[in-house]
Amino acid sequence: MIRPDLRPVPIRGNAGTRLGKVDSGEVDAVVLAYAGLARIGRLDAVTQVFEPDEMMPAPGQGALAVECLANRPDLARLLRQVDDRPSRAAAEAERTVLAALQAGCSAPIGAYAAGANALRLDAIVAPADGGEALRASAAGPAEQAVAIGRQVAAELLRRGGRRYSNVSDGHLQIGDDAT
């Protein structure tokens, strides 16, 4: 835990509403996405930027996807030109951790992958009560992003990750492939 002296509380609303709760004194601070604050022109409110080793993002955080109709191969070819392989591999590895743990988007799981040819994936499963979190990491060729994600999820489960809420009983199944 970065700041054991702080007591986290649930907070709802858009970024403006949440910042208003700080301005009114209802809460002392709020953690928001830097990109979201940049988008609404409120970088003036930023007092600290967390690095992934301090506060790991949710799996797939910041990844964008563009889809098109299957009957539009011309559009699919055009979209392939803007595909970023390292970003795709990172998102696949991170999302595989979430899928392999059979956890939903509100589960206390973080994952961060980076690298062009060699991909490194770090993941964390944290208890909702702020107790000790479990961490696991793996690295390998970017084209093995799914396998790297499965390896990290298996390690989290081996270390006891299933005792955390919203994490599966250890059945690692993705698509048609069992791990």
N, C-alpha and C positions, 0 to 999 in steps of 0.2 A: 504494500500500500504506500503510495507516494506521500500522503499526508494523513497519518493516523489521528491527528488532532481534529480533523474535520469530520462532520457528520453529513453524509450525502442524504438528500431528500428527493423524492420524486417531484418532477416539475413538468408541466405540459404547456403547449402553446408554440407558436412560431418563434423564430429568432427574436423578432421585435418584442413580443410579449415576454419572453424569457429575460431579455435585457432590461425590460421595464421592471421586472421583479427585483433586479439588482439595484436599479436606480431608486426604487421606492424603499429599499432596505428590507424587503420581505426575505431575501436571501443575500448572502455575502458574495457569492460568485456563481457562475454558471459555466459549464463546459459546452462549447458549440463548435461546429465544423468551421475551420478557417475559410474554406472555399465558400461556404454559405454566407459568412460575414462579408467576404470580399464582394460577392454577388449583390448584396444589398447595400454596399457602401458603408459598412460599419467596422472597418479594420481599426478604427480609433478605439474600439472597445477591447481589443486584444491586449492582454497583459502578459500572457505566457503562451508559447507554442510547445506542445508536448511532442517528443520524438516517439517513434514506435516502441522503443524499449521502455519508455515511461508509461505510455498508455496506448496499448495496441488497438488499432482500429477494428471495426467489425469486418468479417470476411466480405470481400468484394466492394468495400467502401470506396467510392469514387470511380468505380468502373462504369463505363458507358457501353451500351449495346445498341446497335441499329439493326432492325429486322426489315425484311421486305417479303412480299408475296412469293411463294414458291414458283408461280407461273411467270416470274419476271427475271429470267436469267441475265438479261442485259443489265438490270439494276444490281443484281447480286455481283456481277463482275465489277461494276463501278464501285460498289461498297468494299470489295476486297482490297481496293487500292488504298483505303484509309485504315485498314486493319493493322494494328500494331502488335506484332508477335510477342514481344516481351510483356506487354500489358495483358494480352490474352492469356499467356502462360501463368502469369501471376494471379489473375482472377480465377483461372481454372484450379490452381493449387489451393487457393484460399477457400473457394466454394466447395471443393472436394472435402476439406476438413469438416465444414458444416454439414454436408450431406452424409458423410461417413459416420459422424456422431449422431445423425438423425435428429439434429437440433433445429429449432425454428429461429427466425430472425430476431426474436427477443431473448434468446439464450445468452448467458454471460460468457460468450466465446469471442476471442479476438484472433485474427490471423493477418499476417503481413508477409508477402512474398515480393522479392525483387531480384533483378538480374537479367541480363540479356541472354547469353548462351548458357551460363550456369545460374540456376535458380536457387535461392535460399528462402526457405519458408520457416517462419516462427509462428507458434500458436500458443494460446493460453485458454484455459477453462477456469473461470473464477466463480467462487461461491457468492450467492446474492448477499450473504451476511457480512461480506468483507473479510472472510477468513483467508487461509493460505490458498493461493492459486497454483495450478499445475501448468508447467510450460514444457513444450517439446519443440524440437527443430530438426530439419533435415535439409539436405541440399543435393542437387544433381542436375543433369542436363534439362534445359527448359522444355524439351519435347517430352519429358517424363513428368510433367506437372501433376497429372492426376495420380500417378504412382507416389509421388512425393507427398501429396496431400493425404493419401491413404496411410502412408507410413507414419506421418505425424499424428493422425487421428488414432491409429492403433496404439501408438506410444502413450498418448493421453489416456486412453482406456486402460492400458496395462498399468499405468500409475494410479488408477482409481478414479478416473474421470466420470464413470457412471454414477458415482455418489452425488454428483452435482445435479441440481434441478434442470430439466429440459435437455438432458443428455440421454442417449439411448442405453439400452441394456447391453450394448457391446456387439450387436449384430451389424457388422460392417458390410453393407450391400449398396453398390452403386450401379444402377442400370442392370445389365445382365451379368456383371462380374462380381463375384464374391471375393472378399479379401480376408 
